[in-house]
């Protein structure tokens, strides 16, 4: 037997289709009073922290890359009433907030249709629709809407809590603290339709042995008369929904000068609101919306020595 190359392409991400939407949906939520928020990726830099892991560098100063995520004001847009049935939950109705004169140019005025007190009594669960207000930080003029669960002992407690929150903003520090771990859900950079060499890092064919160097090799046996899904093929690359777990929040601040590189971020975006600095990188291009969900991992704050503001261009 000759040498065999390793399997090309991770089977952890399959199949590699385009994301259905830029604002990711969540099918389940963890048991927190408010399980998460949303923000916009601004850029990256690096920081010096004191390593608190069990690595050989424990207690020493180490360099870590960090990602800056701007969190614009988050508004409670509506309350969704749900009724549990045999195969999932059914939406009974939605109660939408009435925007003020200032917000009416950004949000449509909607009336609650078919939502009576009798239907509210049938509800077995409620969820909140949250809307970002990115125009307050100069990002864009349209909002992004996403759904979260609401913690509580029973349905009535959740409904009362939701009514008190309707039309109000959720402070960032009510949900996240420095040292918390979060799961970041977003859509990766789109690279379009790519061949097998770029998509799966397949080796080029010998230029004298084949008519084409960048096409794939064997597609498999003659029988069965099918091509297995494990065979590298050309197709969509990027623009996939991905979740990165246990990213630690190193800093929560409003002071833009702490993290802004000299000359500004590469995309030209300047920080105008609250932001968080997350250890490591996250998926997606700059200015893309990402969901930030609380993780079950215990909070662990570390000493942040310095954040680099050297020019990144």
FENPE-V909176 format. One record per residue. N is the residue number from 1. RES is the residue in three letters. SS is DSSP state (H for helix, E for strand, L for the rest). PSI is psi in whole degrees, 0 to 359 (none if undefined). OMEGA is omega in whole degrees, -180 to 180 (999 if undefined). Layout:
N:RES:SS:PSI:OMEGA, N:RES:SS:PSI:OMEGA
This chain:
1:UNK:L:133:178, 2:UNK:L:184:180, 3:UNK:L:144:177, 4:UNK:L:136:177, 5:UNK:L:157:177, 6:UNK:L:162:178, 7:UNK:L:133:-177, 8:UNK:L:128:175, 9:UNK:L:135:-180, 10:UNK:L:134:176, 11:UNK:L:358:178, 12:UNK:L:338:-179, 13:UNK:L:93:-176, 14:UNK:L:135:2, 15:UNK:L:164:-169, 16:UNK:L:71:-178, 17:UNK:L:164:177, 18:UNK:L:145:178, 19:UNK:L:144:-178, 20:UNK:L:333:-177, 21:UNK:L:156:179, 22:UNK:L:330:177, 23:UNK:L:107:-173, 24:UNK:L:143:173, 25:UNK:L:153:173, 26:UNK:L:129:-180, 27:UNK:L:344:178, 28:UNK:L:156:-178, 29:UNK:L:150:177, 30:UNK:L:160:-172, 31:UNK:L:83:174, 32:UNK:L:155:176, 33:UNK:L:313:171, 34:UNK:L:110:-170, 35:UNK:L:348:-179, 36:UNK:E:176:179, 37:UNK:E:192:178, 38:UNK:E:157:180, 39:UNK:E:186:-177, 40:UNK:E:129:180, 41:UNK:E:127:-176, 42:UNK:E:314:-178, 43:UNK:E:188:-178, 44:UNK:E:156:171, 45:UNK:E:198:177, 46:UNK:E:160:-177, 47:UNK:E:161:173, 48:UNK:E:121:180, 49:UNK:E:165:174, 50:UNK:E:119:-176, 51:UNK:L:121:179, 52:UNK:L:16:177, 53:UNK:L:180:179, 54:UNK:L:25:179, 55:UNK:L:167:176, 56:UNK:L:339:-180, 57:UNK:L:15:-178, 58:UNK:L:131:-180, 59:UNK:L:352:-179, 60:UNK:L:161:176, 61:UNK:E:129:-179, 62:UNK:E:157:178, 63:UNK:E:132:178, 64:UNK:E:140:173, 65:UNK:E:145:180, 66:UNK:E:152:179, 67:UNK:E:135:179, 68:UNK:E:124:179, 69:UNK:E:118:179, 70:UNK:E:132:-179, 71:UNK:L:99:177, 72:UNK:L:167:176, 73:UNK:L:134:-179, 74:UNK:E:124:-177, 75:UNK:E:139:174, 76:UNK:E:105:-172, 77:UNK:E:319:-177, 78:UNK:E:165:175, 79:UNK:E:130:179, 80:UNK:E:125:180, 81:UNK:E:129:-176, 82:UNK:E:151:175, 83:UNK:E:125:-179, 84:UNK:E:131:178, 85:UNK:E:188:-174, 86:UNK:L:318:-178, 87:UNK:L:67:178, 88:UNK:E:204:-177, 89:UNK:E:148:179, 90:UNK:E:138:179, 91:UNK:E:122:177, 92:UNK:E:325:-179, 93:UNK:E:174:-177, 94:UNK:E:133:178, 95:UNK:E:112:-174, 96:UNK:E:144:180, 97:UNK:L:156:178, 98:UNK:L:112:-175, 99:UNK:L:149:176, 100:UNK:L:177:-180, 101:UNK:L:325:180, 102:UNK:L:322:-176, 103:UNK:L:350:-175, 104:UNK:L:337:179, 105:UNK:L:348:177, 106:UNK:L:329:-178, 107:UNK:L:139:175, 108:UNK:L:148:177, 109:UNK:L:114:-179, 110:UNK:L:142:176, 111:UNK:L:148:177, 112:UNK:L:115:-177, 113:UNK:L:126:175, 114:UNK:L:23:-179, 115:UNK:L:95:-179, 116:UNK:L:170:178, 117:UNK:H:329:179, 118:UNK:H:319:178, 119:UNK:H:322:179, 120:UNK:H:325:180, 121:UNK:H:336:-180, 122:UNK:H:348:-175, 123:UNK:L:136:175, 124:UNK:L:351:179, 125:UNK:E:155:174, 126:UNK:E:150:174, 127:UNK:E:163:-179, 128:UNK:E:141:168, 129:UNK:E:122:-180, 130:UNK:E:143:179, 131:UNK:E:133:175, 132:UNK:E:155:176, 133:UNK:L:71:-173, 134:UNK:H:342:179, 135:UNK:H:340:179, 136:UNK:H:344:178, 137:UNK:H:12:176, 138:UNK:L:20:-179, 139:UNK:L:303:179, 140:UNK:L:179:-175, 141:UNK:L:354:180, 142:UNK:L:145:-178, 143:UNK:L:161:173, 144:UNK:L:134:-175, 145:UNK:E:132:178, 146:UNK:E:160:-172, 147:UNK:E:141:174, 148:UNK:E:162:173, 149:UNK:E:176:-179, 150:UNK:L:127:-179, 151:UNK:L:153:179, 152:UNK:L:160:-178, 153:UNK:L:324:-179, 154:UNK:L:178:-176, 155:UNK:H:317:-179, 156:UNK:H:321:178, 157:UNK:H:320:178, 158:UNK:H:318:-179, 159:UNK:H:316:179, 160:UNK:H:319:179, 161:UNK:H:319:-180, 162:UNK:H:320:180, 163:UNK:H:323:179, 164:UNK:H:336:-179, 165:UNK:H:343:-174, 166:UNK:L:127:179, 167:UNK:L:4:-179, 168:UNK:L:162:179, 169:UNK:E:147:177, 170:UNK:E:116:179, 171:UNK:L:143:-179, 172:UNK:H:319:-176, 173:UNK:H:350:174, 174:UNK:H:345:-177, 175:UNK:L:314:-175, 176:UNK:L:151:173, 177:UNK:L:159:177, 178:UNK:L:134:-177, 179:UNK:L:348:178, 180:UNK:L:152:174, 181:UNK:E:139:-178, 182:UNK:E:157:171, 183:UNK:E:127:-177, 184:UNK:E:121:-180, 185:UNK:E:123:-179, 186:UNK:E:183:179, 187:UNK:E:129:-175, 188:UNK:L:171:176, 189:UNK:L:136:178, 190:UNK:E:132:179, 191:UNK:E:6:176, 192:UNK:E:201:-180, 193:UNK:E:123:-178, 194:UNK:E:157:178, 195:UNK:L:179:-174, 196:UNK:H:330:-177, 197:UNK:H:317:179, 198:UNK:H:324:-174, 199:UNK:H:324:-176, 200:UNK:H:6:180, 201:UNK:L:39:177, 202:UNK:L:141:-178, 203:UNK:L:148:177, 204:UNK:L:146:177, 205:UNK:L:156:176, 206:UNK:L:134:-173, 207:UNK:L:342:179, 208:UNK:L:349:-174, 209:UNK:L:341:-176, 210:UNK:L:162:178, 211:UNK:L:338:180, 212:UNK:L:138:-177, 213:UNK:L:332:-170, 214:UNK:L:12:174, 215:UNK:L:164:-178, 216:UNK:L:173:179, 217:UNK:L:224:-178, 218:UNK:L:141:176, 219:UNK:L:3:179, 220:UNK:L:185:-177, 221:UNK:L:161:179, 222:UNK:L:329:174, 223:UNK:L:138:-4, 224:UNK:L:156:-178, 225:UNK:L:65:179, 226:UNK:L:161:177, 227:UNK:L:123:-179, 228:UNK:L:153:180, 229:UNK:L:343:-180, 230:UNK:L:350:180, 231:UNK:L:126:179, 232:UNK:L:128:178, 233:UNK:L:159:176, 234:UNK:L:153:179, 235:UNK:E:196:-178, 236:UNK:E:134:176, 237:UNK:E:125:-179, 238:UNK:E:179:-175, 239:UNK:L:45:178, 240:UNK:L:148:175, 241:UNK:E:126:-177, 242:UNK:E:148:177, 243:UNK:E:126:176, 244:UNK:E:121:-170, 245:UNK:E:152:171, 246:UNK:E:55:172, 247:UNK:E:127:-174, 248:UNK:E:138:176, 249:UNK:E:116:-179, 250:UNK:E:331:-174, 251:UNK:E:139:170, 252:UNK:E:123:-173, 253:UNK:E:167:172, 254:UNK:L:353:-175, 255:UNK:L:104:-175, 256:UNK:H:328:-175, 257:UNK:H:344:180, 258:UNK:H:328:-172, 259:UNK:L:350:-176, 260:UNK:L:123:179, 261:UNK:L:159:177, 262:UNK:L:127:-176, 263:UNK:L:358:177, 264:UNK:L:174:177, 265:UNK:L:161:-175, 266:UNK:L:322:-177, 267:UNK:L:358:179, 268:UNK:L:1:-179, 269:UNK:L:134:176, 270:UNK:L:140:-179, 271:UNK:L:130:179, 272:UNK:L:351:-178, 273:UNK:L:200:179, 274:UNK:L:150:179, 275:UNK:E:164:173, 276:UNK:E:146:175, 277:UNK:E:118:-175, 278:UNK:E:137:179, 279:UNK:E:126:179, 280:UNK:L:187:-179, 281:UNK:L:163:175, 282:UNK:L:163:-176, 283:UNK:L:159:173, 284:UNK:L:158:176, 285:UNK:L:174:179, 286:UNK:L:151:179, 287:UNK:L:10:176, 288:UNK:L:144:179, 289:UNK:E:137:176, 290:UNK:E:147:176, 291:UNK:E:138:-179, 292:UNK:E:107:-178, 293:UNK:E:140:-180, 294:UNK:E:142:180, 295:UNK:L:156:178, 296:UNK:L:349:-179, 297:UNK:L:137:-176, 298:UNK:L:141:180, 299:UNK:L:143:-180, 300:UNK:L:101:-178, 301:UNK:L:139:179, 302:UNK:L:166:-179, 303:UNK:L:120:-179, 304:UNK:E:111:-175, 305:UNK:E:313:-173, 306:UNK:E:145:172, 307:UNK:E:127:-177, 308:UNK:L:135:174, 309:UNK:L:23:176, 310:UNK:L:153:-178, 311:UNK:L:136:-180, 312:UNK:L:353:-178, 313:UNK:L:none:999
